[in-house]
Amino acid sequence: MNPALGLAALAVVIVATIAFGVYGLRLSRATSDFYVASREISPLWNASAIGGEYLSAASFLGVAGLVMAYGVDMLAYPVGYTAGYLVLLLLVAAPLRRSGAYTLPDFAEERLGSTAVRRVAGVLVAVIAWLYLVPQLQGAGLTLQTVTGAPRWTGAVVVAVVVTGVAATGGMRSVTLVQGFQFWLKLTAIAVPAVFLVLAWRSAGAPALTGQDVPRFSHSTVVRIQDPVRFDVTEPVTVRVRGGLDGTDYRGRPEQAVRLADGEHSVKGGASLTFPAGVPVPHQVGLAPASGAKWAAPLSGAGGRSHPLYAVYSILLATFLGTMGLPHVLVRFYTNPDGRAARRTTLLVLVLLSVFYLIPTVYGALGRVLAPQLLLTGQTDTAVLVLPQLTQAGEGGKLLAALATAGAFAAFVSTASGLTVSVAGVVAQDLLRGSTRGFRWASLAAGVPPLVMATATDGLPVADAIGLAFAVAASSFCPLLVLGIWWRGLTDLGALAGLVAGGGLAAVAVVLTSVRGPGRGWSAALLEQPAAWTVPVAFAVMVTVSLLTRHRLSAPDVDRVMLRMHLPEEVGAQPAAPAVPVPAARRTGIRRPSAP
């Protein structure tokens, strides 16, 4: 891709983001503007904003990359991402909005009357948000490197600076305007090139996606290597090489013909390999070649993933239940005028996400036949970026690639903005007394740790990394919300024990997976996809400890909070939103109005 076009696409997204942020700043005056946009966001725009921040690097790049590499089992990710909003609609959206809280820690303290639970919830909000932010920044670095050749850390720094500035200056109102605009930009940026991609596939004779053969080069193909990579060759092949291959430097001389035997080989960054037509595509070490039929067969272990049945169900559980525990998603429901608007917002989100998630699957499927070299480099996450230009020659292909690049950066910026606001809200309320100035300083502090982690580590595939954040959310906040809203018997000690057990175990699994990387066998499967066992543990611990500590329940306080969450607006007047966050008001001695 032309680097100038890539930079132009990046500039358009940044300028538009800053423009909407400045406009939102003009509307942001009170503290509630910064935290919940004064609860005045309409369902359609709020649904667009939720879609804007929810369709992250995992959605725009990662789903296509995983489907391309590992087959139809990876459709569990988009199915779970979308279906999670159905659970949110049925169990959480309206009661959470009626609770009057500003953040998840607010809800925890309001429901359970415990500062300890609030603090643990605050720590988990930061952990989940940072786990989610790291792959956004890494995806931004990968995108900028792909389209311009810039160092990978550059994209991470650019996105971190932009989103921190928008969040710090305009708060939730600015971020809402930015994210609503960016959803429609992302949908356009991924849908338009997909149309031309399908037309190119048909004009090439519609090569079969589900045949009995493994991916092969359809024509003589030059594979340019950006980062060092190790790959497996299944059939001996003669390639032309420029650069470092298997410890020999072929740089500074004409392309050298080299015979690659069966087995593992290594190539240095900056090298290029030219493969003849018709030979099987070597795959990155750790990614097993799979025929089209195996790739399209559910639970076949395509790509070499072990225990696919367990992995699929664990992914579904993490994404299905983890959605309700994502702090940047839940904070959106505090911006609705009432519970009815919150339900309407969730229904619209289901529609918008269902439309969007049809498209990355197309990129993943066609990538195997139109850009199989990505299986060698291991950069299947870039399929959405490189396919438009590979399939469309001339200026048209460059423009489509630039449009896809703009959508990718919109995905990083919008999701990172929501996450930054979520962490800033928690930090500002718990440490900086909930002031507007405190929120701005907290926004600056919220972006530093994930930026350091993103630039210091290579990371997992984008969707895998975000799936781990979903696992932590499903193992901590999902039990807290479901039991806190629908079971009056939940006690503060029960919630505290469940948060520590479920969230702690999932977090340990995430750390071990990140350190050791992908592995084989049951131990690797349990750590890489922990939700299937950590979610039941969290629910069991919360219920068991609550039953053992029933004496700690205060019936009048519990009844008051439960009434506030479940009493429809038509029956009783909703208490007015306080000028400052509720727990902060309580700590200063201000009494909150009782529920009707």
C-alpha positions in Angstrom: 0.0 0.0 0.0 1.1 3.6 -0.7 2.5 4.9 2.6 1.2 8.4 1.8 -2.4 7.0 1.4 -2.0 5.1 4.7 -0.9 8.3 6.5 -3.7 10.2 4.9 -6.3 7.7 6.2 -4.8 7.9 9.6 -4.9 11.7 9.5 -8.5 11.8 8.5 -9.5 9.6 11.5 -7.4 11.6 13.9 -8.7 15.0 12.7 -12.3 13.8 12.8 -11.8 12.4 16.3 -10.3 15.6 17.6 -13.1 17.6 15.9 -15.8 15.6 17.6 -13.9 15.8 20.9 -13.7 19.6 20.7 -17.4 19.8 19.9 -18.2 17.6 22.9 -16.0 19.8 25.1 -18.2 22.8 24.3 -21.2 20.8 25.7 -19.4 19.4 28.7 -19.7 21.6 31.8 -21.0 19.6 34.8 -19.4 16.6 36.4 -22.2 14.4 35.1 -21.3 15.4 31.5 -17.9 13.9 32.0 -19.1 10.7 33.7 -22.4 9.9 32.0 -23.1 12.7 29.5 -25.8 14.0 31.8 -27.9 10.8 31.0 -29.2 12.5 27.8 -28.0 10.2 25.0 -30.7 8.9 22.6 -31.0 5.1 22.1 -29.9 5.2 18.4 -26.8 7.3 19.0 -26.0 5.4 22.2 -26.2 2.1 20.3 -23.9 3.5 17.6 -21.5 4.6 20.3 -21.6 1.1 21.9 -21.0 -0.5 18.6 -18.2 2.0 18.0 -16.3 1.1 21.1 -17.3 -2.6 21.1 -16.1 -3.3 17.6 -12.5 -3.3 18.6 -9.3 -4.6 17.1 -10.6 -8.1 17.8 -13.7 -7.5 15.7 -12.1 -5.5 12.8 -8.9 -7.5 12.4 -8.8 -10.4 14.8 -12.0 -12.3 13.8 -10.9 -12.4 10.2 -7.4 -13.5 11.2 -8.6 -16.3 13.4 -11.2 -17.6 11.0 -8.5 -17.6 8.2 -6.0 -19.5 10.4 -8.2 -21.9 12.5 -11.4 -22.4 10.6 -15.1 -22.1 11.4 -14.7 -22.9 15.1 -13.5 -19.3 15.5 -17.0 -18.1 14.6 -17.6 -18.7 18.3 -16.0 -15.2 18.8 -18.5 -13.1 16.8 -21.4 -15.3 17.9 -20.5 -14.8 21.5 -19.7 -11.1 21.1 -23.2 -10.5 19.7 -25.2 -12.9 21.8 -23.7 -11.4 25.0 -25.9 -8.4 24.4 -29.0 -10.6 24.6 -28.0 -11.6 28.2 -27.3 -7.9 28.9 -30.8 -7.0 27.5 -32.6 -9.6 29.6 -30.8 -9.4 32.9 -28.8 -6.3 33.4 -29.5 -3.2 31.1 -32.6 -1.7 32.7 -31.9 -2.6 36.4 -28.4 -1.3 36.2 -29.6 2.0 34.7 -32.2 2.4 37.5 -29.5 1.8 40.2 -28.3 5.4 39.6 -24.6 4.3 39.7 -21.9 5.9 37.6 -19.5 3.0 37.5 -19.3 -0.7 38.4 -17.6 0.0 41.7 -20.4 2.5 42.4 -22.9 -0.3 41.8 -21.0 -2.7 44.0 -20.9 -0.3 47.0 -24.5 0.8 46.5 -25.8 -2.8 46.4 -23.6 -4.2 49.1 -22.7 -1.3 51.3 -19.0 -2.3 51.4 -16.0 -0.2 50.7 -13.8 -3.3 50.4 -16.0 -4.7 47.5 -15.8 -1.3 45.9 -12.0 -1.3 46.0 -11.7 -4.8 44.6 -14.2 -4.0 41.8 -12.1 -0.9 41.0 -9.0 -2.9 40.7 -10.7 -5.4 38.4 -12.1 -2.6 36.2 -8.5 -1.4 35.7 -7.2 -4.9 35.0 -9.9 -5.7 32.5 -9.6 -2.4 30.8 -5.8 -2.6 30.5 -6.0 -6.2 29.2 -8.5 -4.9 26.6 -6.4 -1.8 25.8 -3.1 -3.6 25.1 -4.3 -5.5 22.0 -5.9 -2.2 20.7 -2.5 -0.5 20.9 -0.7 -3.5 19.5 -3.2 -3.7 16.6 -2.6 0.0 15.9 1.1 -0.6 15.7 0.6 -3.6 13.4 -1.6 -1.6 11.1 0.7 1.4 10.8 3.6 -1.0 10.2 1.7 -2.8 7.5 0.7 0.3 5.6 3.7 2.5 6.1 6.6 0.4 7.3 6.9 2.5 10.5 8.2 0.9 13.7 5.4 -1.0 15.5 5.5 1.1 18.6 4.6 4.2 16.6 0.9 3.3 16.0 0.5 2.5 19.7 1.8 5.9 20.8 -0.3 7.8 18.3 -3.6 6.1 19.4 -2.7 6.4 23.1 -2.0 10.1 22.8 -5.2 10.8 20.8 -7.6 8.9 23.0 -6.1 10.2 26.2 -6.5 13.8 24.9 -10.1 13.3 23.9 -11.1 11.6 27.2 -9.3 14.2 29.3 -10.7 17.2 27.6 -14.3 16.3 26.9 -15.2 13.2 29.0 -18.1 10.9 28.2 -20.0 13.4 26.0 -17.0 13.9 23.7 -16.3 10.2 23.6 -19.9 9.4 22.8 -19.9 11.7 19.8 -16.5 10.2 18.6 -17.6 6.6 18.9 -21.0 7.1 17.3 -19.3 8.5 14.2 -16.6 5.9 14.2 -19.1 3.0 14.2 -20.5 4.0 10.8 -17.0 4.7 9.5 -16.0 1.2 10.5 -19.0 -0.4 9.0 -18.4 1.4 5.7 -14.7 0.7 5.8 -15.1 -3.1 6.1 -18.2 -3.5 4.0 -17.3 -1.6 0.8 -13.9 -3.5 0.2 -15.7 -6.8 1.0 -18.0 -6.3 -2.0 -15.0 -5.9 -4.3 -13.3 -8.8 -2.6 -16.2 -11.1 -3.5 -16.3 -9.8 -7.1 -12.5 -10.5 -7.4 -13.0 -14.1 -6.0 -15.7 -14.7 -8.6 -13.7 -13.3 -11.5 -10.8 -15.6 -10.5 -13.2 -18.6 -11.1 -14.5 -18.8 -7.5 -11.7 -21.2 -6.2 -13.1 -23.7 -3.8 -12.9 -22.8 -0.1 -13.7 -26.3 1.2 -11.6 -28.6 -1.0 -9.5 -31.5 0.1 -6.2 -29.7 -0.5 -4.2 -27.4 1.8 -3.7 -23.7 0.7 -1.3 -23.4 -2.3 0.1 -20.5 -4.2 -2.1 -19.9 -7.2 0.7 -18.0 -9.0 4.4 -17.1 -8.4 4.3 -15.1 -5.2 6.7 -12.8 -3.5 6.4 -13.0 0.3 7.9 -10.0 2.1 8.8 -10.6 5.7 8.5 -7.7 8.1 9.4 -9.5 11.3 11.6 -12.6 11.9 9.5 -15.8 11.5 10.0 -19.5 11.7 7.9 -21.7 9.3 7.4 -25.3 8.4 7.9 -26.7 4.9 5.9 -29.9 4.1 7.2 -30.5 0.6 10.7 -29.6 -0.7 10.6 -26.4 -2.8 13.1 -24.1 -4.5 12.6 -20.4 -3.7 14.4 -17.3 -4.7 15.7 -15.4 -1.6 16.9 -12.0 -0.8 17.8 -11.4 2.9 18.6 -13.7 5.8 17.4 -17.3 5.6 18.5 -20.1 7.9 21.5 -18.2 9.2 22.8 -17.2 5.7 22.6 -13.6 4.5 21.6 -13.3 0.9 21.4 -9.5 1.1 23.4 -7.3 -1.3 23.3 -9.8 -4.2 20.8 -10.9 -6.8 18.0 -13.2 -5.7 19.5 -16.6 -4.9 17.8 -19.9 -5.7 17.7 -21.9 -2.5 16.2 -25.4 -2.0 14.1 -25.7 1.2 13.9 -29.3 2.5 11.0 -30.6 4.7 11.1 -29.2 8.2 11.5 -26.0 10.0 13.2 -22.9 8.6 13.8 -19.4 9.9 13.8 -16.1 8.0 14.9 -12.6 9.2 12.8 -9.5 9.1 13.2 -7.5 5.8 13.8 -10.6 3.7 11.7 -11.6 0.7 11.0 -15.1 -0.6 9.6 -15.9 -4.1 7.6 -19.1 -4.3 6.6 -20.8 -7.5 3.0 -21.4 -8.4 1.2 -24.5 -7.2 3.4 -25.4 -4.2 1.8 -25.8 -0.7 2.0 -22.6 1.4 4.5 -23.1 4.3 2.9 -22.2 7.7 4.3 -20.4 10.6 5.6 -22.7 13.3 2.6 -23.6 15.6 0.0 -23.3 12.9 -0.7 -26.6 11.3 -1.7 -26.8 7.6 -5.3 -27.8 7.2 -7.3 -28.8 4.1 -10.3 -26.7 3.1 -12.6 -29.5 4.2 -11.0 -29.7 7.6 -11.0 -25.9 7.9 -14.7 -25.8 7.3 -15.6 -28.7 9.6 -16.6 -27.8 13.1 -14.5 -29.1 16.0 -11.9 -30.5 13.6 -8.9 -28.9 15.3 -7.9 -27.0 12.1 -4.7 -25.1 12.5 -3.5 -27.4 15.2 -5.6 -26.2 18.2 -6.0 -28.9 20.8 -9.3 -29.9 22.5 -11.5 -27.9 20.1 -14.7 -28.9 21.8 -13.6 -27.5 25.1 -12.1 -24.4 23.5 -15.3 -23.5 21.6 -17.5 -23.8 24.6 -15.2 -21.9 26.8 -14.9 -19.1 24.2 -18.7 -18.9 24.0 -19.0 -18.8 27.7 -16.4 -16.1 28.1 -17.8 -13.8 25.3 -21.5 -14.6 26.1 -21.1 -13.7 29.8 -18.1 -11.5 29.7 -19.9 -8.8 27.7 -21.9 -7.8 30.8 -18.7 -7.4 32.8 -16.9 -5.0 30.4 -16.6 -1.6 32.1 -16.6 0.4 28.9 -19.8 -1.3 27.8 -21.7 -1.0 31.1 -20.9 2.7 31.5 -22.9 3.3 28.4 -26.2 2.3 30.1 -25.7 5.0 32.7 -26.0 7.5 29.9 -29.5 6.5 28.9 -32.4 8.7 30.2 -34.2 5.7 31.8 -34.4 1.9 31.9 -36.7 1.7 28.9 -34.2 3.6 26.8 -31.5 1.3 28.0 -33.4 -1.8 26.8 -34.1 0.0 23.4 -30.4 0.8 23.1 -29.4 -2.9 23.7 -31.9 -4.1 21.1 -30.4 -1.7 18.5 -26.9 -2.8 19.4 -27.9 -6.4 18.7 -29.0 -5.4 15.2 -25.9 -3.3 14.4 -23.5 -6.0 15.6 -25.3 -8.8 13.7 -24.9 -6.8 10.5 -21.2 -6.1 11.1 -20.0 -9.5 12.1 -21.2 -11.1 8.8 -18.3 -9.3 7.1 -15.0 -10.3 8.8 -15.9 -13.9 8.1 -15.8 -13.2 4.4 -12.3 -11.8 4.8 -11.2 -14.8 6.8 -12.6 -17.3 4.3 -11.3 -15.6 1.1 -8.0 -14.9 2.7 -7.1 -18.6 2.5 -7.3 -18.6 -1.3 -6.4 -15.0 -2.2 -3.7 -14.2 0.3 -2.4 -17.6 1.7 1.1 -16.1 2.2 -0.2 -14.6 5.5 -0.2 -18.1 6.9 3.5 -18.2 6.4 4.2 -14.8 8.0 1.7 -15.4 10.8 0.2 -12.0 10.1 -3.4 -13.3 9.4 -4.6 -10.3 11.5 -3.7 -8.1 8.6 -6.0 -9.9 6.1 -8.6 -7.0 6.2 -5.8 -4.5 5.4 -4.0 -6.4 2.6 -6.7 -8.2 0.8 -8.3 -5.1 -0.9 -5.0 -4.1 -2.6 -4.1 -7.7 -3.5 -7.4 -8.3 -5.3 -7.8 -4.9 -6.9 -5.0 -3.5 -9.1 -4.1 0.2 -9.5 -5.5 3.2 -7.7 -8.8 1.4 -6.9 -7.0 -1.1 -4.8 -5.0 1.5 -3.0 -8.1 3.5 -2.2 -9.9 0.5 -0.8 -6.8 -0.4 1.3 -6.8 3.2 2.6 -10.5 2.9 3.5 -9.8 -0.3 5.4 -6.9 1.4 7.2 -9.1 4.3 8.3 -11.7 1.8 9.6 -9.0 -0.1 11.5 -7.7 3.0 13.2 -11.3 4.1 14.0 -11.7 0.7 15.7 -8.6 1.2 17.9 -9.4 4.8 18.7 -13.1 4.3 19.6 -12.5 1.2 21.8 -9.5 2.7 23.5 -11.5 5.9 24.2 -14.2 4.0 26.0 -11.8 2.0 28.0 -9.8 5.1 29.0 -13.0 6.8 30.2 -14.0 3.8 32.2 -10.7 3.6 34.0 -10.5 7.3 34.5 -14.0 7.4 36.0 -13.1 4.8 38.6 -9.7 6.3 39.5 -11.2 9.8 39.7 -14.0 8.8 42.0 -12.0 6.6 44.3 -8.8 8.6 44.5 -9.5 12.1 43.3 -12.9 12.9 44.9 -14.9 12.8 41.6 -14.0 16.2 40.4 -13.8 17.3 36.7 -10.1 18.1 37.1 -9.5 14.8 38.8 -11.2 13.0 35.9 -8.8 14.7 33.5 -5.7 13.7 35.5 -7.1 10.2 35.8 -7.5 10.0 32.0 -3.8 10.7 31.6 -2.8 8.1 34.2 -5.2 5.5 32.7 -3.3 5.3 29.3 0.2 4.9 30.6 0.3 1.2 31.8 -1.3 -0.4 28.7 1.0 1.7 26.5 4.1 0.4 28.3 2.8 -3.2 28.1 1.9 -2.8 24.4 5.3 -1.5 23.4 7.2 -4.0 25.6 5.6 -7.2 24.5 4.7 -8.9 21.1 1.4 -10.2 22.3 -1.0 -13.0 21.2 -3.3 -12.9 18.2 -5.6 -9.9 18.7 -8.8 -11.7 19.2 -7.2 -14.3 21.5 -5.8 -11.5 23.7 -9.2 -9.8 24.0 -10.8 -13.1 24.6 -8.7 -13.4 27.8 -10.1 -10.0 28.9 -13.6 -11.4 28.4 -12.7 -14.4 30.5 -11.7 -12.2 33.4 -14.9 -10.1 33.1 -17.1 -13.2 32.9 -15.4 -14.6 36.0 -15.8 -11.5 38.1 -18.4 -8.9 37.2 -20.9 -11.3 35.6 -21.6 -13.2 38.9 -21.6 -9.9 40.8 -24.2 -8.3 38.5 -26.4 -11.3 38.0 -26.6 -12.2 41.7 -26.5 -8.6 42.9 -29.5 -7.7 40.7 -31.6 -10.8 41.0 -30.7 -12.4 44.3 -31.3 -10.4 47.5 -29.2 -13.0 49.5 -25.9 -11.9 48.1 -23.7 -10.5 50.9 -20.6 -8.3 50.9 -18.3 -11.2 51.9 -19.8 -13.5 49.3 -19.3 -10.9 46.6 -15.8 -10.2 47.8 -14.8 -13.9 47.9 -16.3 -14.5 44.4 -14.6 -11.6 42.8 -11.2 -12.6 44.3 -11.6 -16.3 43.4 -13.1 -16.0 39.9 -11.3 -12.8 38.8 -8.0 -13.9 40.4 -7.9 -17.3 38.9 -8.8 -15.9 35.4 -6.1 -13.2 35.8 -3.5 -15.8 36.7 -4.4 -17.9 33.7 -4.1 -14.8 31.5 -0.6 -14.0 32.9 0.6 -17.5 32.4 -0.7 -17.7 28.9 0.9 -14.4 28.0 4.2 -15.5 29.4 4.4 -19.0 28.0 2.5 -18.3 24.7 0.3 -20.9 23.0 0.8 -24.5 24.1 -0.5 -28.0 23.6 -2.5 -30.4 25.8 -5.1 -30.0 28.5 -3.0 -27.7 30.6 -2.6 -25.2 27.8 -6.3 -25.4 26.8 -7.4 -24.8 30.4 -5.1 -21.7 30.7 -5.7 -20.3 27.2 -9.5 -20.5 27.6 -10.2 -20.4 31.4 -13.8 -19.2 31.4 -15.3 -22.7 31.4 -14.0 -23.4 34.9 -13.4 -20.0 36.4 -17.0 -18.7 35.9 -18.6 -21.7 37.7 -16.0 -21.3 40.5 -16.9 -17.6 40.9 -20.7 -18.3 41.1 -20.2 -21.2 43.5 -18.0 -19.2 45.8 -20.3 -16.1 45.8 -23.4 -18.3 46.6 -21.7 -20.5 49.2 -20.1 -17.7 51.2 -23.3 -15.6 51.0 -25.3 -18.5 52.5 -22.7 -18.8 55.3 -22.8 -15.1 56.1 -26.6 -14.4 55.9 -26.4 -12.6 59.2 -24.6 -9.7 57.5 -27.6 -8.8 55.4 -29.5 -5.6 56.3 -33.0 -6.3 55.1 -34.2 -2.6 54.8 -31.1 -1.5 52.9 -31.3 -4.5 50.5 -35.0 -4.0 49.9 -34.5 -0.3 49.1 -31.8 -1.0 46.5 -33.7 -3.9 45.0 -36.8 -1.7 44.7 -34.8 1.0 43.0 -33.4 -1.4 40.4 -36.7 -3.3 39.6 -39.4 -0.7 40.1 -40.5 0.5 36.6 -40.3 4.2 35.9 -44.1 4.3 35.3 -44.8 3.1 38.9 -42.5 5.5 40.8 -40.5 8.5 40.0 -36.8 7.9 39.3 -34.6 9.8 41.8 -32.8 12.6 40.0 -29.2 12.0 39.1 -26.9 13.6 41.7 -24.5 16.3 40.8 -21.6 14.2 42.0 -21.1 10.4 42.0 -23.3 8.7 44.7 -20.6 7.0 46.8 -18.6 10.3 46.8 -21.8 12.0 48.0 -22.3 9.4 50.7 -18.7 9.8 52.0 -19.3 13.5 52.4 -22.5 13.0 54.4 -25.0 13.9 51.7 -28.1 11.7 51.9 -29.4 10.1 48.8 -33.2 10.2 48.2 -34.9 7.0 49.1 -36.4 4.9 46.4 -40.1 5.3 46.0 
